[in-house]
């Protein structure tokens, strides 16, 4: 059972719907807690409405009572109150497998976590995570360093056990994996020219959670997650007038 804690994207390219599709594509069962509603499409995020922290807390508590949760994927939080509510839940549950995707802003530039929320993410959520998966701009914002390995080491100093800085914003498209042991790996990838890249970070983090739950080690799990996202981009159809969604179910053929 994999729990996703994230926002709702009505275009289903990112957020909880994209997470649940990714989890299902990996043969697992997903449950979800929505942190915020958004008005968005493939073109942009127009409006964000965080849900009440109490509603988030009650949802998480109810799910934890009813289900045996093997892994938790944390995505968009929206504001500091929700970030605190999620941190409180994670501390109570003490899940050993938390995949933290620090969603700070949309690709169109809309802020998705306020400054106070960013500080809570750094102070409370990073130490509760098994692995954190920022892209390069997110890693720079959280660490203050523009050099990937230095940024990853700073995120470890702040409490994250394992760090993956995804390579979608770099020329090489290689991901940097820094293990809890201090060992680091570059996971190579090929850039695909496509307009269907909305929600790649969500799909990656959810695929990573699935692979880790299946018993793969960090290197194998992250390599498989990167391959999944690459193939989902390659198989995507051109939906919408902006950055379209991946084909999360590409293994099932044409949708």
Secondary structure, 3 states (H helix, E strand, C coil): CEEEEEEECCCCCCHHHHHHHHHHHCCCCEEEEEEEEEEECCCCEEEEEECCHHHHHHHHHHHHHHCCCCEEEECCCECHHHHHHHHHHHHHHCCCCEEECCCCECCCCCECECHHHHHHHHHHHHHHCCEECCEHHHHHHHHCCCCHHHHHHHHHHCCCCEEEEECCCCCCCCEEEECCCCCEEEECCCCCCCCCCECHHHHHHHHHHHHHHCCCCHHHHHHHHHHHHHHHHHCCCCCCCCCCECCCCHHHCCC
